[in-house]
């Protein structure tokens, strides 16, 4: 158990409670607009479906679908993430951890994924990520082809200076906040 990660998770969860929803929504819009600009040249996008305690992704999801691109979202089955293509947000329902997930469990070919948009409780300036501690995303990202662009989304208060890396942690290529873009 990584004590540094536990402390950071607790600190970030406390910080979330200090910000009004309206402010987080405004920051979320800024972040999503930047993501939409970055993913414009790509045709196959995988993104998390946001919870209230995460940077929102619904504008991104809708834009990918409106632009006629392929949208892939995660479905959690046991310890694994299955990438599932959806053609509309109406194909989602509450699943594991009360996250909206696709009804289907038909896995999309990961070789075709060009971009993955990843949530996190915190990221550091070296592009490492702290999730909820179950390792779903780290295991899934490790299985993706090297060419996949990995984008982490966070509010700026979720960016920390501490090093907390474990050997299984996967690094992002870009982390986007409402104030900055951190990249390799």
C-alpha positions in Angstrom: 0.0 0.0 0.0 1.4 3.4 -1.1 1.0 5.7 1.9 1.7 8.8 -0.3 -1.1 7.9 -2.6 -3.5 7.4 0.3 -2.6 10.8 1.7 -3.0 12.5 -1.7 -6.4 10.8 -2.3 -7.7 12.0 1.0 -6.4 15.6 0.5 -7.9 15.8 -3.0 -11.2 14.5 -1.9 -11.3 17.1 0.9 -10.4 19.9 -1.6 -13.3 18.8 -3.9 -15.7 19.8 -1.2 -14.3 23.4 -1.1 -15.3 24.3 -4.6 -18.9 25.1 -5.6 -20.5 23.0 -8.4 -20.9 26.0 -10.6 -17.2 26.7 -10.5 -16.3 23.1 -11.2 -18.8 23.1 -14.1 -17.2 26.2 -15.6 -13.7 24.7 -15.3 -15.0 21.4 -16.7 -16.2 23.3 -19.8 -12.8 24.8 -20.3 -11.1 21.4 -20.0 -13.6 19.8 -22.4 -13.1 22.5 -25.0 -9.3 21.9 -24.9 -9.8 18.2 -25.2 -12.1 18.6 -28.2 -9.4 20.7 -29.9 -6.7 18.1 -29.2 -8.8 15.1 -30.4 -10.0 16.8 -33.6 -7.6 14.9 -36.0 -8.4 11.5 -34.5 -11.2 9.2 -35.5 -11.4 6.6 -32.7 -11.7 8.0 -29.2 -12.1 6.1 -25.9 -13.3 8.1 -23.0 -14.5 7.6 -19.5 -18.1 8.5 -18.7 -17.8 11.0 -15.9 -19.1 10.8 -12.4 -20.1 14.0 -10.4 -16.7 13.9 -8.6 -14.7 13.8 -11.9 -14.0 16.3 -14.7 -17.1 16.1 -16.9 -16.9 14.4 -20.3 -20.4 14.6 -21.7 -19.6 17.5 -24.1 -16.6 15.4 -25.4 -18.8 12.3 -25.8 -21.5 14.2 -27.6 -19.0 15.9 -29.9 -17.3 12.7 -30.8 -20.7 11.2 -31.7 -21.9 14.3 -33.6 -18.7 14.4 -35.6 -19.4 10.8 -36.7 -16.3 9.5 -35.0 -16.0 6.1 -33.2 -16.7 6.5 -29.5 -15.5 3.7 -27.2 -16.3 3.7 -23.5 -15.2 1.4 -20.6 -17.3 -1.3 -19.1 -15.9 -2.8 -15.9 -16.2 -6.5 -15.6 -14.5 -7.9 -12.4 -11.0 -6.5 -12.4 -11.0 -5.7 -16.1 -12.0 -2.8 -18.4 -13.7 -3.9 -21.6 -13.7 -1.2 -24.3 -17.2 -1.0 -25.9 -18.2 1.1 -28.9 -21.4 3.0 -28.5 -23.4 5.0 -31.1 -25.4 7.0 -28.7 -25.5 8.0 -25.0 -28.8 6.2 -24.7 -26.8 3.0 -24.8 -25.5 3.7 -21.3 -27.0 2.6 -17.9 -25.6 2.5 -14.3 -23.1 -0.3 -13.9 -20.1 -1.1 -11.7 -19.4 1.6 -9.1 -22.6 3.3 -10.3 -20.8 4.6 -13.4 -22.8 4.8 -16.6 -21.6 1.9 -18.8 -22.7 0.4 -22.1 -25.4 -2.3 -22.1 -23.3 -4.3 -24.5 -20.2 -6.2 -23.5 -18.9 -6.7 -27.0 -15.3 -5.7 -26.9 -14.0 -3.2 -29.4 -10.6 -4.0 -31.0 -8.0 -2.0 -29.0 -5.7 -1.9 -32.0 -8.0 0.7 -33.5 -8.1 3.1 -30.5 -6.2 6.3 -31.2 -6.9 8.3 -28.0 -7.9 7.4 -24.5 -9.2 10.0 -22.1 -8.6 8.9 -18.5 -9.9 10.2 -15.1 -7.8 10.5 -12.0 -8.1 11.6 -8.4 -4.7 13.3 -8.9 -1.9 13.6 -11.3 1.6 14.9 -10.8 3.7 17.2 -13.0 5.5 14.1 -14.3 2.2 12.9 -15.8 1.7 10.0 -13.3 -1.8 9.3 -12.2 -3.6 8.3 -9.0 -6.9 6.5 -9.5 -9.2 4.9 -7.0 -6.6 2.2 -6.2 -8.1 -0.8 -8.0 -5.7 -0.7 -11.0 -8.4 -1.0 -13.7 -7.0 1.8 -15.9 -3.4 1.0 -15.3 -3.9 -2.6 -16.5 -6.0 -1.5 -19.4 -3.6 1.2 -20.6 -0.7 -1.3 -20.4 -2.6 -3.5 -22.9 -3.0 -0.6 -25.5 -0.8 -0.1 -28.4 2.1 2.3 -27.8 0.7 4.8 -30.4 -2.4 5.5 -28.3 -2.5 9.1 -27.1 -3.2 9.1 -23.3 -5.0 12.2 -22.0 -5.6 12.7 -18.3 -8.3 15.2 -17.2 -8.1 17.0 -13.8 -8.9 20.3 -12.2 -5.7 22.2 -11.4 -6.1 21.5 -7.7 -5.7 17.8 -8.5 -2.2 18.4 -9.8 0.4 17.6 -7.1 4.2 17.9 -6.9 4.8 14.6 -5.0 6.3 11.5 -6.6 4.1 8.5 -5.9 4.8 6.1 -8.7 4.4 2.3 -8.3 5.9 -0.1 -10.8 2.5 -0.8 -12.3 1.5 2.9 -12.8 1.0 4.1 -16.4 2.1 7.6 -17.5 -0.1 10.0 -19.4 1.0 11.8 -22.6 -0.9 14.9 -21.7 -2.8 16.1 -18.6 -5.3 19.0 -19.1 -6.6 21.3 -16.4 -8.6 24.5 -16.7 -5.3 26.4 -16.3 -2.7 24.4 -18.1 -1.6 21.6 -20.4 1.1 19.4 -19.0 2.8 17.2 -21.6 5.9 15.1 -22.3 
